[in-house]
Amino acid sequence: MRAALHEAGMTVEEAALRAHMSASSLYRKLRGERHITFTELVHIAVLTGRHPSSFLRDLDERP
């Protein structure tokens, strides 16, 4: 997700503002410290021009 924001030319701070959350909250979600809601995921997908599913891991591809 962080790479997608970078490719879209957006900072985390800009994305957070446009996705209606605080920058600190988005930073925590990007680090995996908090879960991202579906609504937040859709906001980030729209901002980056991607489909929400592009940010989801395939459960069959476990590490």
Secondary structure, DSSP 4 states (H G I P E B T S, - for coil): -HHHHHHTT--HHHHHHHTTS-HHHHHHHHTTSSPPPHHHHHHHHHHHT--GGGGSPPTTS--
